[in-house]
Amino acid sequence: MMRARPTAAQERWLKLAARYPEYRQAQAVVSGAGDWRTVGFLTRCGLFVLGLIAAAAVCGLFFVMFARHTLIPAGLALCVAAEILMRRNRWFASGMEEILFIVGLTLLALGLLDAGHVFTVWSDEVTLAWVIAAAWLLAGLRMLNPLFTTVATLLASYALSALLRRGSYDAAVVHRADLWSGWFCCGVAVLALALGNRIWQRPSHDRMLDWLVVSMPVAAYLYLVSRSFTWRGWQQDVQPSWPAVIGLTGFAAAAVLAAWRRRTHAPLFAAMGCCICLAYELRYLTGMPLYARLIIWGGLLLLASYTLERYLRTPRSGITSRPLADREEVFNVVEATSAAMSSPAGRASVAVPGTQPAVQGEGGRFGGGGASGGY
């Protein structure tokens, strides 16, 4: 049976091909990726849109054929089409099979809910959110797509908030539900940041954790400050939430430290998101008008970035602001590393050679006269 998805070594070669398109047809890349094919970002977006149109067409066709009972057969057809594209055509992260699979799995989940009649008066929203979150999580793990897993986590946080509200519109109940959802997002962000310290063989697993590290702190902040939002807009007389300020500051510091130690960008993006949330939360602390704050903080940010760029022109601890000069050399290094990691003995311990001397006296180990052949 054909493999359902590329191996970890093949996925690393596909990532190399996506990062350096000029080496996509190189012999080492083609042989390392096996029969799997990937596309660029713009092509992936185009195929994603075409897949969405195809999914809508299939749903319309099955609605004509099955009327009310359309969801389950249409979902099965879309999932089967996505599996065919992956197993037979060897497409991976091309956009079309991803949208077909996620739409198909969502239709299956909705069809099972409709067939089981599990909705109640207050739990329609809760059950729907949990089921769709589970469907998107399964699709993300199957397609190795970080967008799907991140959306699934956000839907799970919304389902938790809706579960704690239980249809109540009381301000205290809603605030408590959003508070617990915010803490849930904080826990996911901290867990993703901690798991990022582990060496994952698949690049897609790293991307899943990176997306959670970047998005979850912002989602947590939005839940924690939801008290200041009304249907007429954001209230203007809200005092800073000091627990949120302390949490954002601590996570930003931990993210910067993790980025420095791991040499990765995602924790830095997470720290920048936390800084934006901090700037908004402390917007009324100084009492200055908006234009003055924009001028002062923008000037300080520009000065800090310029100073850091000048400082890192000289490589320091392996970090530099200068672009890589020779991409051929980079390709050779990545090729050797990927080949070593994909080989069976790449991650296994290799036995240390014996410590016998290069020259053995007295005629070798046995027989005399150098019978052992060791001189």
C-alpha positions in Angstrom: 0.0 0.0 0.0 1.3 3.5 -0.8 2.3 5.6 2.1 -0.4 8.1 3.3 2.2 10.9 3.9 5.9 11.4 3.5 8.4 10.2 6.1 10.2 12.6 8.4 13.3 12.6 6.2 11.3 13.2 3.0 9.4 16.0 4.7 12.7 17.7 5.5 13.7 17.5 1.9 10.4 19.0 0.9 10.9 21.8 3.3 14.3 22.5 1.7 12.7 22.5 -1.7 10.1 25.0 -0.6 12.6 27.3 1.0 15.1 27.3 -1.9 13.0 27.0 -5.2 16.1 27.1 -7.3 17.2 23.8 -5.9 13.8 22.1 -6.3 14.9 20.1 -9.3 18.3 19.2 -7.9 19.0 15.5 -8.0 19.7 15.3 -4.2 16.3 17.0 -3.4 14.3 14.9 -5.9 15.8 11.6 -4.7 15.5 12.7 -1.0 11.9 13.7 -1.3 10.9 10.4 -3.0 7.8 10.8 -5.2 6.3 13.5 -3.1 5.7 17.0 -4.7 5.1 20.3 -3.1 4.4 23.8 -4.5 5.2 27.4 -3.7 3.1 29.7 -1.5 1.2 31.5 -4.2 0.5 28.3 -6.1 -0.7 26.7 -2.8 -3.1 29.6 -2.2 -4.4 29.3 -5.8 -5.0 25.5 -5.4 -6.6 26.2 -2.0 -9.2 28.5 -3.7 -9.7 26.0 -6.5 -10.2 23.2 -3.9 -12.8 25.3 -2.1 -14.7 25.9 -5.4 -14.5 22.1 -6.1 -15.8 21.3 -2.6 -18.7 23.7 -3.1 -19.5 22.1 -6.4 -19.5 18.6 -4.9 -21.8 19.8 -2.1 -24.2 21.2 -4.6 -24.2 18.0 -6.7 -24.8 15.8 -3.7 -27.6 18.2 -2.5 -29.4 17.6 -5.7 -28.9 13.8 -5.3 -29.6 13.3 -1.6 -31.5 16.5 -0.6 -31.5 16.7 3.2 -29.0 13.8 3.7 -26.2 15.5 1.9 -23.6 16.1 4.6 -22.3 12.5 5.2 -22.0 11.4 1.5 -20.5 14.7 0.5 -18.0 14.6 3.3 -17.0 11.0 2.5 -16.5 11.9 -1.2 -14.3 14.9 -0.3 -12.2 12.9 2.1 -11.7 10.1 -0.4 -10.7 12.7 -3.1 -8.1 14.2 -0.7 -6.7 10.8 0.1 -6.4 9.9 -3.6 -4.5 13.1 -4.3 -2.1 12.3 -1.5 -1.6 8.5 -2.1 -1.8 8.3 -5.9 -0.6 11.8 -7.0 1.8 12.2 -4.1 0.7 15.7 -3.3 1.8 17.2 0.1 0.9 20.6 1.4 -0.3 21.7 -2.0 -3.5 23.4 -0.8 -6.1 21.5 -2.7 -6.0 18.2 -0.8 -5.9 20.2 2.5 -9.1 22.1 1.8 -10.9 19.0 0.4 -10.0 17.0 3.6 -11.0 19.8 6.1 -14.3 20.5 4.4 -15.0 16.8 4.1 -14.3 16.1 7.7 -16.3 19.1 8.8 -19.3 17.9 6.8 -19.0 14.5 8.3 -19.0 15.9 11.8 -22.0 18.1 11.1 -23.8 15.1 9.4 -23.2 12.9 12.4 -24.6 15.6 14.7 -27.6 16.0 12.5 -28.2 12.2 12.3 -27.8 11.8 16.1 -30.0 14.6 17.2 -27.7 15.5 20.0 -28.6 19.2 20.2 -30.4 20.6 23.3 -31.8 24.0 24.1 -28.6 25.6 25.4 -25.8 23.3 24.2 -26.2 23.8 20.4 -23.4 26.3 20.4 -21.2 24.2 22.8 -21.6 20.9 21.0 -21.1 22.4 17.6 -17.9 24.2 18.7 -16.5 21.0 20.4 -17.2 18.8 17.4 -15.9 21.2 14.8 -12.8 21.7 16.9 -12.2 18.0 17.1 -12.7 17.7 13.3 -10.2 20.5 12.6 -7.7 18.9 15.1 -7.9 15.6 13.3 -7.5 17.2 9.9 -4.5 19.2 11.2 -2.8 16.1 12.5 -3.6 14.1 9.3 -2.5 16.9 6.9 0.3 18.1 9.2 -1.1 21.6 8.8 -0.4 24.2 11.6 -3.3 26.4 10.5 -5.9 23.7 11.2 -4.5 22.8 14.6 -4.3 26.4 15.6 -7.9 27.0 14.6 -8.9 23.9 16.4 -7.3 25.2 19.6 -9.1 28.5 19.3 -12.4 26.8 18.7 -11.8 24.7 21.8 -11.2 27.8 23.9 -14.4 29.3 22.5 -16.3 26.0 23.3 -14.9 26.2 26.9 -16.2 29.7 27.2 -19.6 28.8 25.8 -19.8 25.8 28.1 -19.1 27.9 31.2 -21.6 30.5 30.2 -24.4 27.9 29.5 -26.6 30.4 27.7 -26.3 33.1 30.5 -25.9 36.7 29.6 -25.0 37.9 33.1 -21.9 40.0 33.1 -20.2 38.2 36.0 -20.8 34.8 34.4 -19.6 35.9 31.0 -16.5 37.5 32.6 -15.7 34.3 34.6 -16.1 32.1 31.5 -13.8 34.4 29.4 -11.3 34.4 32.3 -11.1 30.6 32.3 -10.8 30.5 28.5 -7.9 33.0 28.8 -6.1 30.9 31.3 -6.7 27.9 28.9 -5.0 29.8 26.1 -2.1 30.8 28.5 -1.6 27.2 29.4 -1.5 26.1 25.8 1.0 28.9 25.0 3.3 27.9 27.8 3.1 24.2 27.0 3.8 24.9 23.3 6.8 27.0 24.3 8.1 24.3 26.5 7.6 21.5 23.9 9.5 23.6 21.4 12.7 22.9 23.3 12.4 19.3 22.2 14.0 18.2 18.8 11.1 17.1 16.5 12.0 15.1 13.5 9.1 16.5 11.4 9.3 20.2 10.5 5.5 20.3 10.5 5.4 19.5 14.2 7.7 22.4 14.8 5.4 24.7 12.8 2.4 23.6 14.8 4.1 24.5 18.0 5.3 27.8 16.5 1.8 28.8 15.4 0.5 28.1 18.9 3.3 30.0 20.6 2.5 33.1 18.4 -1.3 33.1 18.5 -2.2 31.8 21.9 -0.9 34.7 24.0 -2.8 37.2 21.9 -6.0 35.1 22.2 -5.5 34.9 25.9 -5.2 38.7 26.2 -8.3 39.2 24.2 -10.2 36.8 26.5 -8.8 38.5 29.6 -9.7 42.0 28.6 -13.1 41.1 27.1 -14.6 43.0 30.1 -13.8 46.3 28.4 -15.7 45.4 25.2 -19.3 46.4 24.7 -21.5 46.3 21.6 -20.9 50.1 21.3 -17.1 49.6 21.1 -14.1 49.6 23.5 -14.6 51.5 26.7 -12.3 54.5 27.1 -12.0 54.6 30.9 -10.6 51.1 31.6 -7.7 50.8 33.9 -4.8 48.5 33.1 -5.2 44.9 34.1 -2.1 44.3 36.1 -2.3 40.5 36.1 -2.5 40.6 32.3 0.4 43.0 32.2 2.5 40.8 34.5 1.6 37.6 32.5 2.4 39.2 29.1 5.7 40.6 30.4 6.7 37.2 31.8 5.8 35.3 28.7 7.6 37.8 26.4 10.7 37.5 28.5 10.6 33.7 28.4 9.9 33.8 24.6 12.9 36.0 24.0 15.1 33.8 26.1 13.9 30.7 24.2 14.5 32.4 20.9 18.0 33.3 21.9 18.8 29.7 23.0 17.1 27.9 20.1 17.9 30.3 17.3 14.3 30.3 16.1 12.0 33.1 15.0 8.6 32.1 16.4 9.3 33.0 20.0 10.5 36.4 18.8 7.2 36.9 17.0 5.3 35.8 20.1 7.3 38.4 22.2 6.4 41.1 19.7 2.7 40.2 19.9 2.9 40.4 23.7 4.6 43.8 23.4 1.7 45.0 21.2 -0.8 43.8 23.7 1.2 45.5 26.5 1.3 48.8 24.6 -2.5 48.7 24.2 -3.1 47.7 27.8 -0.9 50.6 29.1 -2.2 53.1 26.6 -3.7 55.4 29.3 -0.9 55.1 31.8 1.1 58.1 30.7 -1.9 60.4 29.9 -0.2 61.6 26.7 -2.3 62.1 23.5 -2.3 59.5 20.9 0.0 61.3 18.4 2.6 62.0 21.1 2.7 58.3 22.1 3.0 57.2 18.5 5.9 59.6 17.9 7.8 58.8 21.1 7.4 55.0 21.1 7.9 54.8 17.3 11.1 56.8 17.6 12.4 54.6 20.5 11.6 51.4 18.6 13.3 52.7 15.4 16.4 53.6 17.4 16.5 50.3 19.2 16.1 48.3 16.0 18.9 50.4 14.3 21.2 49.9 17.2 20.6 46.1 17.3 21.1 45.8 13.5 24.4 47.6 13.8 25.4 45.5 16.7 24.6 42.2 15.0 26.6 43.0 11.8 29.4 41.3 13.5 28.3 37.6 14.2 27.7 37.1 17.9 27.0 33.6 19.3 26.0 32.5 15.8 23.5 35.4 15.3 24.0 38.0 12.6 21.9 40.6 10.7 23.8 40.1 7.5 22.3 37.9 4.7 23.9 34.7 3.7 26.4 35.4 0.9 26.8 32.0 -0.7 23.6 30.0 -1.0 25.4 27.2 -2.7 27.4 26.6 0.4 24.2 26.7 2.5 22.7 24.0 0.2 25.7 21.8 0.6 25.6 22.0 4.4 21.8 21.3 4.5 22.3 18.5 2.0 24.9 16.8 4.1 22.9 17.3 7.3 19.7 16.0 5.8 21.5 13.0 4.4 23.1 12.2 7.7 19.7 12.6 9.6 17.8 10.4 7.1 20.3 7.6 7.2 19.5 4.6 9.5 22.6 5.3 11.6 22.1 9.1 11.6 20.6 9.2 15.1 21.9 5.9 16.4 25.0 5.6 18.5 28.0 4.4 16.6 30.4 2.0 18.3 33.7 3.6 19.2 36.6 1.9 17.3 39.0 -0.1 19.4 42.0 1.5 21.0 44.6 -0.9 19.8 47.8 0.7 18.5 48.4 1.2 14.8 51.7 -0.8 15.1 51.6 -4.1 17.0 54.9 -5.6 18.0 56.0 -9.1 18.5 54.4 -10.5 15.3 50.8 -9.6 15.8 48.1 -11.2 18.0 48.6 -14.9 17.2 50.6 -17.2 15.0 53.7 -15.0 15.0 55.3 -13.5 12.0 52.6 -10.9 11.6 49.9 -13.4 10.9 47.2 -11.0 12.2 48.1 -8.5 9.5 48.4 -5.7 12.1 51.6 -3.8 11.8 
